[in-house]
């Protein structure tokens, strides 16, 4: 006989509950606001430098890669051609290949999910997802932050582009510090709970800080990934 009792999913296995989690929604809102602020800065810098409004807007929709976009626009404003700008953006965005591997199972297995999810893989969405304690919450965090960031980033870019040079020097507002501050807040829980991760993160962070004055934006993040080799090597030694 079929039981008349219904088994309710637990909070950790119910995707619906995870997407409605107040704490998760609050954190996603924080990340999205930071993304929107930096998006305004990007749009304003691009147009104030002489590019038409449609360039930063279309770039944000199609490319959607913050540091790579800033670098590509910098190349264009310095007189470089579209090919040089594209190569610069591709070089700086190679780090997302490693990020994609880290959240491959989190994104989902369907073709549509993987296609859309790949476009939403950023430093922020990956950090946000990996900071969560269980698979259901990681998936909810990735998609909520990914969709929220994409929408707010592009809205901010459009507003900044329309404002043009009216904002003046956007660096005076400290807008470039918004994303780093949010990322630090997201990764701290993972660093507190894993001593091996801390030992691997410190050399990577030190290397990134050392090369920051000498390399284009985005490259320090890529070089910081070298710390992952130390983490993986320690993991293999423990399992041996």
C-alpha positions, 0 to 999 in steps of 0.5 A: 500500500502507498503510504499517506505520509509525505517525506519533506526534504531537509533544508540541505537537500531542498534546492527551493529552500536554498534559493530562498535562504535569507542569509544567502540572498543577503550575501548575493545582494552584497556581491551584486551591489559591488558588481554594479558599482564597478560596472558603473566605473567601467562604463564611465571610464570607457566612454570618458576615454572616447569609446562609443556607448555601445562598445562597453555595453556590448562587451559586457553582455558578450564577454562579461569578464571584469578585469579582462574588460578593463584591460581590453578597453585600456588597450583600445584607449591607448591606441591598440587595435581590436586584435591586441585588445582581444588577445589581452582579454583572453590572456587574462581570462584563462584563469576561468578555465581552472575555475570552471573545473572547480564548479563543473558539478555545481553548475549542472550536467545539462547542455543548457545549464553548462552553456549558461553557467560557463558564461557566469563563471567569474572570480566572484561566483566561484568564490561564492559557491565554494564558500558554501558547506553543501552541494545544494547551497553551492548550486544555489549560491552559484546561480543566484550570484551569477544571475544577480551579478550579470544583471546588475553588472550590465545595468551598471555598465549601461548607466556608467556609459550613459553618464560618460565623463560626468562622474570625473575620475572614478578612481577617486571614489574608491570603486576599485576596492569594492570587489576585493573587499567582497571576495575577502569576506567570501573566502574567509570562512573556507580559510578558517576551516582548512589549515592546508588551504591557508598554507597554500593561499598565503604563497599565492597571495604573496606572489600576487601582491609582489607582481601587482605593480608590474603586470596588467590587472587580472594577471596577479589573480592568475599567478595566485593560482600557483598556490593550488599546486601546493594544496594538491600536493599536500592532499596527495601526500596525505592519501598516499 
